[in-house]
Amino acid sequence: MRRSDGGARGVLVVAVARTVPWRAVGAGAVVGLLVAGLPRLLSGPPDAWLGLNVLRAAALVFALGLAFLLDDPARRLTAPVPTRRWVRTGLRVALVVPVAALWWAAALALVPGEARPPLGAVTLEAATTAALALAAAALAVRCTDEPEPGPSVAAGVLTLALLAPLLLPARWNLFVPVGAPDWEAAHLRWAVVLAGALLLGAACAPEPVHALGARRAPGL
């Protein structure tokens, strides 16, 4: 039984891995690395302000690729399968996490050391940006019947990122420069946003109640 269970899990992992939109994730990763490498192409001494902002931009580009992670052209066919949606969603995220970690390490390495911001703080920003994109994708999958909401989710994430610095009140400013008096306070706010994104993503991972009802209807 244990061997059969392990084989079933392996088959599930392989099946889910085949449905991951690797091209979209890969495109975000490649463009993000190109953005992160910009400081090395510019003449003059390394600039801390530039280093911080290229990493923020690179994290945003990668998050736009992650916005496509839950796209599934066969979603209407896979909805009735016995494996719960939260399991399939969790597997997709788990498959991408190592890729994201390696990508972020490469992005950090591309920024010259003199221009590199504090690693913990900028990594928190990147993780929050990615979590927001994934939470938005999970929300779109839960609340709509669109099998591939990625383009709409990516557009929404990009719009939010561009408007947030303009719309957020000063006391909630997230995009502060290194060394600013409210640098630490801003990253406490980043942590709050990260926690909210994780909670939203977890809440949206299961099937909607109406979907569960439809699933049980044939057996009644």
C-alpha positions as CSV (number, residue, x, y, z in Angstrom):
1,M,0.0,0.0,0.0
2,R,2.8,2.4,0.9
3,R,4.5,1.8,-2.4
4,S,1.3,2.3,-4.3
5,D,0.6,5.5,-2.4
6,G,4.1,6.8,-3.1
7,G,3.7,5.9,-6.8
8,A,0.3,7.7,-6.9
9,R,1.9,10.8,-5.3
10,G,4.7,10.7,-7.9
11,V,2.3,10.4,-10.7
12,L,0.4,13.4,-9.3
13,V,3.5,15.5,-9.0
14,V,4.5,14.7,-12.6
15,A,1.0,15.5,-13.8
16,V,0.9,18.8,-12.0
17,A,4.4,19.7,-13.2
18,R,3.3,19.3,-16.8
19,T,0.5,21.8,-16.3
20,V,2.7,24.5,-14.8
21,P,3.0,27.3,-17.4
22,W,6.8,27.2,-17.3
23,R,7.2,29.5,-20.3
24,A,5.5,32.4,-18.6
25,V,7.4,31.8,-15.3
26,G,10.6,31.5,-17.3
27,A,10.0,34.6,-19.3
28,G,9.5,36.6,-16.1
29,A,12.7,35.1,-14.7
30,V,14.8,35.9,-17.7
31,V,13.5,39.5,-18.1
32,G,13.9,40.0,-14.3
33,L,17.5,39.0,-14.5
34,L,18.1,41.4,-17.3
35,V,16.7,44.2,-15.2
36,A,18.8,43.1,-12.2
37,G,21.9,43.2,-14.3
38,L,21.4,46.8,-15.5
39,P,23.8,48.4,-12.9
40,R,26.7,46.4,-14.4
41,L,26.1,47.8,-17.8
42,L,26.2,51.5,-16.6
43,S,29.3,53.5,-16.2
44,G,30.2,55.2,-13.0
45,P,30.3,54.0,-9.4
46,P,27.7,51.7,-8.1
47,D,24.6,53.5,-6.9
48,A,22.7,52.2,-3.9
49,W,19.4,53.9,-5.0
50,L,19.7,52.2,-8.4
51,G,20.6,48.8,-6.9
52,L,17.5,48.9,-4.7
53,N,15.1,49.9,-7.5
54,V,16.4,47.5,-10.1
55,L,15.9,44.7,-7.6
56,R,12.4,45.9,-6.9
57,A,11.7,46.1,-10.6
58,A,13.2,42.6,-11.1
59,A,11.0,41.2,-8.4
60,L,7.9,42.8,-9.9
61,V,8.7,41.3,-13.4
62,F,9.2,37.9,-11.9
63,A,5.9,38.2,-10.0
64,L,4.2,39.1,-13.3
65,G,5.4,35.7,-14.6
66,L,4.1,34.0,-11.4
67,A,0.7,35.6,-12.0
68,F,0.2,32.9,-14.7
69,L,1.1,30.0,-12.4
70,L,-2.5,28.8,-11.8
71,D,-3.5,29.1,-15.4
72,D,-5.0,25.8,-16.6
73,P,-6.5,25.5,-20.1
74,A,-8.1,22.2,-19.0
75,R,-9.5,23.7,-15.8
76,R,-13.1,22.7,-16.6
77,L,-12.0,19.2,-17.2
78,T,-9.8,18.9,-14.1
79,A,-12.5,20.4,-11.7
80,P,-14.2,17.1,-11.1
81,V,-11.0,15.1,-10.4
82,P,-10.7,13.5,-6.9
83,T,-7.5,15.5,-6.0
84,R,-8.6,18.7,-4.2
85,R,-7.8,22.1,-5.8
86,W,-5.7,23.2,-2.7
87,V,-3.5,20.1,-3.2
88,R,-2.9,20.9,-6.9
89,T,-2.4,24.6,-6.1
90,G,0.0,23.7,-3.3
91,L,2.0,21.4,-5.6
92,R,2.3,24.1,-8.3
93,V,3.6,26.6,-5.7
94,A,6.0,24.0,-4.2
95,L,7.4,23.2,-7.6
96,V,8.1,26.9,-8.3
97,V,9.6,27.8,-4.9
98,P,13.0,26.3,-5.5
99,V,13.1,28.0,-8.9
100,A,12.2,31.3,-7.4
101,A,14.9,30.9,-4.6
102,L,17.6,30.2,-7.2
103,W,16.4,33.0,-9.4
104,W,16.5,35.5,-6.5
105,A,20.0,34.4,-5.5
106,A,21.1,35.1,-9.1
107,A,19.4,38.5,-9.2
108,L,21.1,39.5,-6.0
109,A,24.5,38.3,-7.4
110,L,24.0,40.5,-10.5
111,V,23.8,43.7,-8.5
112,P,27.3,44.9,-7.5
113,G,28.0,44.5,-3.8
114,E,28.4,48.2,-3.2
115,A,24.9,48.9,-4.7
116,R,23.2,45.9,-3.0
117,P,20.6,46.9,-0.4
118,P,20.2,45.0,2.9
119,L,19.5,41.4,1.8
120,G,16.8,40.6,4.4
121,A,14.8,43.7,3.8
122,V,14.8,43.5,0.0
123,T,14.1,39.7,0.1
124,L,11.1,40.5,2.2
125,E,9.9,42.9,-0.5
126,A,10.4,40.4,-3.2
127,A,8.6,37.6,-1.3
128,T,5.7,39.9,-0.7
129,T,5.5,40.9,-4.3
130,A,5.5,37.3,-5.4
131,A,2.9,36.3,-2.7
132,L,0.6,39.1,-3.8
133,A,0.7,37.9,-7.4
134,L,0.0,34.3,-6.4
135,A,-2.8,35.4,-4.0
136,A,-4.4,37.5,-6.8
137,A,-4.2,34.4,-9.1
138,A,-5.8,32.2,-6.5
139,L,-8.6,34.8,-6.0
140,A,-9.2,34.9,-9.7
141,V,-9.4,31.1,-10.0
142,R,-11.8,30.9,-7.0
143,C,-14.1,33.7,-8.0
144,T,-14.3,33.3,-11.8
145,D,-14.6,30.4,-14.3
146,E,-11.8,31.8,-16.5
147,P,-9.3,28.9,-17.0
148,E,-6.4,31.3,-17.8
149,P,-6.8,34.4,-15.7
150,G,-3.0,35.1,-15.9
151,P,-3.1,38.1,-18.3
152,S,-5.7,39.9,-16.2
153,V,-4.0,39.1,-13.0
154,A,-0.6,40.3,-14.3
155,A,-2.2,43.5,-15.5
156,G,-3.8,44.1,-12.1
157,V,-0.6,43.4,-10.3
158,L,1.3,45.8,-12.5
159,T,-1.3,48.5,-12.1
160,L,-1.3,48.1,-8.4
161,A,2.5,48.3,-8.2
162,L,2.6,51.5,-10.3
163,L,-0.2,53.2,-8.4
164,A,0.7,52.1,-4.9
165,P,3.4,54.7,-4.4
166,L,1.0,57.4,-5.5
167,L,-2.1,56.3,-3.6
168,L,-0.7,55.0,-0.3
169,P,-0.8,57.5,2.5
170,A,2.5,58.6,3.9
171,R,2.1,56.5,7.0
172,W,1.8,53.4,4.9
173,N,4.6,54.2,2.5
174,L,6.3,51.0,1.4
175,F,8.9,52.2,-1.1
176,V,11.4,54.0,1.0
177,P,15.1,54.4,0.2
178,V,17.9,52.6,2.1
179,G,18.9,54.6,5.2
180,A,15.6,56.5,5.4
181,P,14.3,57.0,9.0
182,D,11.3,54.8,8.4
183,W,13.2,52.0,6.6
184,E,12.5,49.5,9.4
185,A,8.9,50.7,9.9
186,A,8.3,50.3,6.2
187,H,9.5,46.7,6.3
188,L,7.2,45.9,9.2
189,R,4.5,47.1,6.9
190,W,5.9,44.8,4.1
191,A,5.6,41.9,6.6
192,V,2.0,42.8,7.3
193,V,1.2,42.8,3.6
194,L,3.0,39.5,3.2
195,A,1.0,37.9,6.0
196,G,-2.2,39.2,4.4
197,A,-1.3,37.9,1.0
198,L,-0.5,34.4,2.4
199,L,-3.8,34.3,4.3
200,L,-5.7,35.4,1.2
201,G,-4.0,32.8,-0.9
202,A,-4.7,30.1,1.6
203,A,-8.4,31.1,1.9
204,C,-8.8,31.0,-1.9
205,A,-7.0,27.7,-2.4
206,P,-10.0,25.3,-1.7
207,E,-12.9,24.8,-4.2
208,P,-15.8,27.2,-3.8
209,V,-18.8,25.9,-1.9
210,H,-20.9,25.8,-5.0
211,A,-18.3,23.8,-6.8
212,L,-18.2,21.2,-4.0
213,G,-22.0,21.0,-4.1
214,A,-21.9,20.4,-7.9
215,R,-19.3,17.8,-7.3
216,R,-21.4,15.8,-4.9
217,A,-24.7,16.2,-6.8
218,P,-24.2,13.2,-9.1
219,G,-23.9,10.9,-6.0
220,L,-27.1,12.1,-4.4
